[in-house]
Each structure stands twice: as structure tokens, then as C-alpha cells.
């Protein structure tokens, strides 16, 4: 075979890099860096190739970050292995990167990689007892710009686990909504079509918004809350603003879109002349089918008054599920109370607080807990004690006694009836 030589990478060497990549993957080795990252480093960072004549038979690609250099890709064609080309490529790459001021050159290689000798011959040390961790960042920089335009955000991970109690609702949402979306390929295999739109309904303060955010956090999708009141000042009116907003949402790769108190824009269409919101309701009814055609999106609408929604809004084909979110059970109330009781509290009987707040919404419990803490703070200041203590159980019982439950017995009864008449699980 004719002699080989090392030279710098040229822009027209892409085909040669692709052939080397295909050979490596065909041999059952999955490179640590993706093909797009390798090609990006070829163009922007450091790359050398080994050639025989004009044929590329090897490549070494690296990138530098401050004093740390990384070998992104090293490969040699199978028919030239054992000729020292790998070691020479590493030496040439190091020479190109040295002027960047790197003090260390490192490489992460798959366990199945066979080019260990090239690294050892070039003076690399094999580090033992190291673990490689990797996490995919779900929302990229360009998408963050569009997200900012919409007033959306990427929610912190862990919100799903932070929802205390409400096990019935959580399990239902986990199985019906999250599972098919998070494992879409598996769902497709079983003939399950992932949901595109759902309605959460229930009395005020029961945690519908919390669940919507928790779903976005669980999926690691962008969260966009649409506020009809904020869109009303749009030059094209509310209907035009909705159209424009959903057109921008269509540019996102993944998104949970949340409309709270959707009854404001999807109430019963009736009366002569038509009500001012009728055009908005019509527009929303047109938007939803188009939204459903786009994968990687979920529309969540929440309402306190499901009876006020237009009948056409809730029909099959627009919403996959209509899910009730009711008042917290004992386990949920226990979890909520423990979230708001500070460590400094003295002599607190949580089971008693749970029993005393039967019929309270999560928002009611939060209000009572904060009210108790505020009262305890004021009492501690007024006492003049050097080391004031509290809050005490009396602070919480007094706060509960002074808190009026948001959900009346009539509203609770209507909710149970709505579960039977409009719930779709």
C-alpha cells in the first residue's frame, strides 16, 4: 500500500468522515458524541485526517474548553489498522490544539472500542473506576427564544414527585397521559395514540394548575400558559391573538400548552345577537383540530365550571380525556400540611390537622398554614422572649377555625354529578 500522510481537515472531507462514521457504527460501536457534534467540531474546532493518495483512511477530531481538551472522534479504516495511523492522528491533533493553552487532553471511548493502543502509545493513561453520566437537554437555545416570546418557560424537574397525595388523580394522569407521551414508540407498537388534548375540571383551588405544570415537568417539555385576558388587547382581537399564539407554539419541538379558566373563551354560544365571545369560541374550536395534528404537544384546559362550556367544545375528537380533579383525600392533606409546617413548630398533631380540614382545598390548607405561621411570628415578637418558640398547635387550630372552605357542599355535590355526566377517563 502507498504511504499515508496526515493533514488538516478540509471542508470537502465531509464524505470521508461520514464513511468512517458508518464503518465504526457498522462494527457495533456507538460513539459517545453524535454525528452532528462530530461534524460541528470538524467545521469549528480541530480536525486532522490521514490520507492515502486522496482517500481518507482516518480522522481525529477534538475540541477545547478552557484548559481542557477532548477527543471527540478517532477512527481509522479497517484495512489500515495496525500501521500506527491512530497514534499519529492523536499526535497531530494534540499539536493543533496545544496553542489553545490546554493542559489536559482527554477522551471518552465506548467500552467496545478497539483503538486502546493508539491512546496508550500516545501517552494517555487509562483511568479506572470512572463513571460516565449523560443527560439530554430537552429544550435547545433557539427554541428558548420562541419560548420567551410566548412567555413560556422550562419548569424545574421534580414537580411531579412534589405533588403530595392525590394518588388516584396522579395514577390516572400517569397512565393515560404521561405514559403514552413519554414512551411514544412503545405506545405506537401497542396501537395507543398519545393524547393531544385533555380537560381538567373540578372546584376552585384543587390543584389543576399544579397538575398541568407537573405533567410538563414530568415530560421535560416546555410549558406555555395562554392567558386570554392578556391577549384581549391584541390589534386583531382575542381570536386573532389566539391564532398567532398557536402558530408560534407550532414552531416548538415539544410543549404543554395550558389554558386556565377556559370557560372564559369557550362558554355556551347562545343569544341574538351573538355574544362577544362567540367568535373566540369558534376560533378555538378551529384551532384544536390543527393543534392535534402536531406530535409532541399537549393542550391542557382547566375549568372550575365545566357545565358552562360549550357542548361542541367537549365532544370526542377534540379532547381525549375529561378528568376530574377533586378535593384532596386524607393522604393528600397530610402531605400538604407537612409541606407548610416549619421544622421549628412545636407539638403539632398532623393527623388532627388533617381531620379538621376535611373539605378544604389545597389552596385553603396553604392559606391556613401561612396564617398560622404569621400569627406565631407576631406572638413571638410581642412576647419579647430571647429565644421565642413556635408555631404551636393552637396557632394552627385557630387558623383553621378562621378559614372558610372555598368549596361549598353544593359545589362539591355538583362536582360528583359532573364526574358521572361529563367525565371521560
C-alpha positions in Angstrom: 0.0 0.0 0.0 1.2 3.5 -0.8 2.3 5.6 2.1 -0.1 7.6 4.2 0.2 11.2 5.5 -1.6 13.4 8.0 -3.1 16.8 7.0 -5.6 19.3 8.3 -9.3 18.7 7.7 -10.8 20.4 4.6 -14.4 21.3 4.1 -14.8 18.8 1.3 -13.6 16.0 3.5 -17.2 15.5 4.9 -17.9 12.4 2.8 -14.7 10.8 4.1 -15.7 11.5 7.7 -19.2 10.1 7.0 -17.7 6.8 5.6 -15.5 6.4 8.7 -18.6 7.1 10.9 -20.6 4.4 9.0 -17.8 1.9 9.4 -17.5 2.5 13.2 -21.2 2.1 13.8 -21.4 -0.9 11.5 -18.8 -2.6 13.7 -21.3 -2.2 16.6 -19.5 0.7 18.3 -21.7 3.6 19.4 -19.6 6.8 19.6 -20.0 9.0 22.6 -20.5 12.1 20.5 -23.3 12.3 18.0 -22.6 12.7 14.2 -23.9 16.2 14.3 -21.4 17.1 17.1 -18.6 15.5 15.2 -19.3 17.4 12.0 -19.7 20.6 14.0 -16.3 20.1 15.6 -14.8 19.4 12.1 -16.0 22.8 11.0 -15.5 24.9 14.1 -12.9 23.2 16.3 -9.9 21.0 15.4 -9.6 18.1 13.0 -6.9 16.2 11.2 -7.2 13.4 8.6 -5.0 10.6 7.4 -5.0 10.1 3.6 -3.6 7.6 1.2 -3.5 9.5 -2.1 -6.8 11.4 -1.9 -8.6 8.7 0.1 -9.3 9.5 3.7 -8.4 6.5 5.9 -8.5 8.0 9.3 -9.6 11.1 11.3 -9.1 12.6 14.7 -11.3 15.4 15.9 -11.2 17.5 19.1 -12.5 20.5 20.9 -11.0 22.7 23.6 -12.8 24.2 26.6 -10.5 26.5 28.6 -7.6 24.3 29.6 -9.4 21.0 28.9 -9.2 19.4 25.5 -11.5 16.5 24.4 -11.0 13.9 21.6 -14.5 13.9 20.0 -13.8 11.3 17.4 -11.0 9.0 16.4 -11.3 6.4 13.6 -9.2 4.6 11.1 -10.3 2.5 8.2 -10.2 -1.3 8.9 -7.7 -2.0 6.1 -5.0 0.3 7.5 -5.2 -0.6 11.2 -2.0 -1.7 12.9 0.1 0.8 10.9 0.3 3.4 13.7 -2.1 5.8 12.0 -4.2 6.2 15.1 -1.2 7.3 17.3 -0.1 9.7 14.6 -3.5 11.2 14.3 -3.6 11.8 18.0 -0.2 13.4 18.0 -1.2 15.7 15.1 -4.5 16.7 16.9 -2.6 17.5 20.1 -0.2 19.7 18.1 -3.1 21.6 16.6 -4.8 22.1 20.0 -1.7 22.9 22.1 -1.7 26.6 21.1 -5.2 26.9 22.7 -3.5 26.6 26.1 -4.9 23.2 27.0 -3.3 21.5 30.0 -5.1 18.2 29.6 -6.3 16.2 26.7 -9.0 13.6 27.5 -11.1 11.1 25.6 -14.3 9.2 26.4 -14.5 5.9 24.4 -17.2 3.2 24.3 -16.3 0.0 26.2 -16.4 -1.9 22.8 -13.8 0.4 21.3 -10.7 -1.3 19.9 -8.3 1.6 19.5 -7.0 1.5 23.0 -3.4 1.0 21.7 -3.4 4.3 19.9 -4.1 6.2 23.1 -1.7 4.2 25.2 1.1 4.6 22.6 0.5 8.4 22.6 0.9 8.6 26.4 -2.7 8.6 27.5 -3.4 6.9 30.9 -6.4 4.7 31.2 -8.4 5.9 34.2 -10.2 3.2 36.2 -13.3 3.5 38.4 -14.8 6.4 36.5 -18.5 6.6 35.6 -19.8 8.5 32.6 -23.0 10.4 33.1 -25.1 11.9 30.3 -28.3 13.9 30.2 -30.1 15.1 27.2 -31.2 18.8 27.4 -34.7 18.8 26.1 -35.1 22.4 25.1 -32.4 23.9 22.8 -31.2 27.5 22.7 -33.1 28.5 19.5 -36.3 27.1 20.9 -35.8 29.1 24.2 -36.1 32.3 22.1 -39.5 31.4 20.8 -40.5 30.2 24.3 -39.6 33.6 25.7 -41.7 35.3 23.1 -44.7 33.3 24.3 -44.0 33.9 27.9 -43.4 30.2 28.4 -40.6 28.5 30.4 -38.9 25.3 31.1 -40.1 24.1 34.5 -37.8 22.5 37.1 -37.6 18.8 37.2 -39.3 17.0 40.1 -42.6 18.9 40.2 -44.4 15.6 39.6 -42.9 13.9 42.6 -43.6 17.0 44.7 -47.4 16.6 44.2 -48.3 15.1 47.6 -51.1 12.6 47.9 -53.9 12.8 45.2 -52.8 9.3 44.3 -55.9 8.5 42.3 -55.5 11.6 40.1 -51.8 11.1 39.8 -52.0 7.5 38.7 -54.7 8.3 36.2 -52.7 11.1 34.6 -49.5 9.0 34.7 -51.1 6.1 32.9 -53.5 7.8 30.5 -51.5 11.0 29.6 -47.8 10.8 30.6 -47.0 7.2 29.7 -48.1 7.3 26.1 -46.4 10.7 25.5 -43.1 9.8 27.3 -42.9 6.4 25.6 -44.5 7.2 22.2 -42.7 4.4 20.3 -43.9 1.8 22.7 -47.4 3.2 22.6 -47.4 3.1 18.9 -46.3 -0.6 19.0 -49.4 -1.3 21.1 -51.7 0.8 18.9 -52.1 3.5 21.5 -52.5 7.1 20.1 -50.9 9.5 22.6 -53.3 12.2 23.9 -53.2 15.6 22.3 -55.7 17.5 24.4 -57.3 17.0 27.8 -59.6 18.9 30.1 -59.1 19.1 33.9 -62.2 20.1 35.8 -63.1 20.5 39.5 -63.8 23.0 42.2 -61.6 26.1 42.6 -58.2 25.6 44.3 -58.0 21.8 43.9 -54.6 21.9 42.1 -55.5 21.8 38.3 -52.7 24.3 37.5 -50.3 22.3 39.7 -51.1 19.1 37.8 -50.6 20.8 34.4 -47.2 22.1 35.5 -46.3 18.7 37.0 -47.1 17.0 33.7 -44.8 19.4 31.8 -42.1 18.8 34.3 -42.5 15.1 34.2 -42.3 15.1 30.3 -39.5 17.7 30.4 -41.4 19.7 27.8 -41.7 23.5 27.6 -44.7 24.9 29.5 -46.7 27.7 27.8 -49.7 29.2 29.7 -52.1 31.1 27.5 -53.8 34.0 29.3 -56.9 35.1 27.3 -57.1 38.3 29.4 -53.6 39.3 28.3 -54.4 38.6 24.6 -57.5 40.7 24.5 -55.6 43.9 23.7 -54.1 42.4 20.5 -54.8 44.5 17.4 -56.5 41.5 15.8 -58.7 40.9 18.8 -58.7 37.9 21.1 -59.4 35.5 18.2 -56.5 36.8 16.1 -54.2 36.7 19.2 -55.1 33.0 19.7 -54.4 32.2 16.1 -51.0 34.0 16.3 -50.1 32.4 19.6 -50.8 28.9 18.5 -48.9 29.5 15.2 -45.8 30.3 17.3 -46.4 27.3 19.5 -46.3 25.1 16.4 -42.6 26.1 16.0 -41.7 24.5 19.3 -40.5 20.9 19.3 -42.4 19.8 22.4 -44.8 21.8 24.5 -47.5 21.6 27.1 -50.0 24.4 26.5 -52.2 25.3 29.4 -55.4 27.4 29.4 -56.8 28.0 32.8 -60.5 29.1 33.3 -61.1 28.1 29.7 -64.8 28.8 30.3 -64.0 32.5 29.7 -63.4 31.8 26.0 -65.3 28.5 25.4 -68.7 29.2 27.1 -72.1 28.2 25.6 -72.7 30.0 22.3 -76.2 31.5 22.5 -78.3 34.6 22.2 -79.2 37.1 19.5 -77.1 38.9 18.6 -74.2 36.5 19.3 -72.2 37.2 22.5 -68.8 38.9 22.1 -67.0 35.7 23.0 -68.8 33.6 20.3 -66.2 34.4 17.7 -63.4 33.5 20.1 -65.1 30.2 20.9 -65.4 29.5 17.2 -61.7 30.2 16.7 -60.7 28.0 19.5 -62.8 25.2 18.1 -60.9 25.5 14.8 -57.5 25.7 16.4 -57.8 22.5 18.4 -58.1 20.1 15.4 -55.0 21.7 13.8 -53.1 21.5 17.1 -54.0 17.8 17.4 -52.2 17.0 14.1 -48.8 18.1 15.6 -46.9 15.4 17.6 -45.0 16.4 20.7 -47.7 18.7 22.0 -50.4 18.5 24.7 -53.1 21.0 25.3 -54.5 21.1 28.8 -57.6 23.2 29.5 -58.8 23.7 33.1 -62.2 24.8 34.3 -64.0 25.3 37.6 -67.3 25.3 35.8 -67.5 22.5 33.3 -71.2 23.0 32.9 -70.7 26.4 31.4 -68.5 25.0 28.5 -70.0 24.9 25.0 -71.2 21.3 24.2 -69.2 21.3 20.9 -66.0 22.1 22.9 -66.1 18.9 24.9 -67.1 16.4 22.2 -65.0 13.4 21.2 -62.3 14.2 18.7 -61.3 17.4 20.4 -60.4 16.2 23.8 -59.1 12.7 24.6 -59.9 12.8 28.3 -62.1 15.0 30.6 -60.5 14.3 34.0 -61.9 15.4 37.4 -59.6 16.9 40.0 -61.3 16.9 43.3 -60.6 17.8 46.9 -57.6 16.2 48.5 -58.0 13.0 50.4 -56.5 12.3 53.8 -53.2 11.3 52.4 -53.0 14.4 50.2 -54.0 16.7 53.1 -51.3 15.1 55.2 -48.7 15.7 52.5 -49.8 19.3 52.1 -49.7 20.1 55.8 -46.2 18.6 56.2 -45.0 20.8 53.3 -46.0 24.0 55.1 -45.3 23.2 58.7 -41.8 24.5 59.6 -39.2 22.4 61.4 -39.3 24.8 64.4 -43.0 24.1 65.0 -43.7 22.6 68.5 -46.2 19.8 69.4 -48.0 19.6 66.1 -50.6 16.8 65.7 -50.7 16.5 61.9 -53.4 13.7 61.8 -55.6 16.1 63.8 -55.0 18.9 61.4 -55.9 16.5 58.5 -59.1 15.6 60.2 -60.0 19.2 60.9 -59.5 20.2 57.3 -61.8 17.7 55.6 -63.4 19.5 52.7 -60.5 22.0 52.4 -58.8 22.5 49.0 -55.0 22.6 48.8 -55.3 26.4 48.5 -57.4 26.5 51.7 -54.8 24.5 53.6 -51.9 26.6 52.3 -53.8 29.7 53.4 -54.4 28.3 56.9 -50.8 27.2 57.3 -49.4 30.6 56.3 -51.9 32.3 58.6 -50.8 30.1 61.5 -47.1 31.0 60.8 -47.8 34.7 60.6 -49.8 34.6 63.9 -47.0 32.7 65.6 -44.4 35.2 64.3 -46.4 38.1 65.7 -46.9 36.4 69.0 -43.1 35.6 69.3 -42.2 39.3 68.6 -44.8 40.6 71.1 -43.6 38.2 73.8 -40.1 39.8 73.9 -38.5 36.3 74.6 -34.8 36.0 73.9 -35.4 32.6 72.2 -39.1 32.6 71.0 -40.6 29.2 70.2 -43.4 28.2 67.8 -45.5 27.8 65.9 -47.7 25.8 68.2 -50.7 23.6 67.7 -53.0 26.4 68.9 -51.8 28.6 66.1 -52.9 26.1 63.5 -56.3 25.2 65.1 -57.1 29.0 65.4 -56.1 29.5 61.7 -58.3 26.6 60.6 -61.2 27.9 62.6 -60.8 31.3 60.8 -60.5 29.9 57.3 -63.6 29.5 55.2 -63.6 26.5 52.9 -63.6 27.6 49.2 -65.7 24.6 48.1 -69.3 24.6 49.4 -71.3 21.4 50.0 -73.4 22.4 46.9 -70.3 22.8 44.7 -68.9 19.5 45.9 -72.2 17.7 45.2 -72.3 19.3 41.7 -68.8 18.1 41.1 -69.6 14.5 41.9 -72.6 14.7 39.5 -70.3 16.2 36.8 -68.0 13.2 37.1 -70.8 11.0 36.1 -72.2 13.1 33.3 -69.2 14.6 31.6 -66.1 12.8 32.9 -64.2 10.9 30.3 -61.4 8.7 31.6 
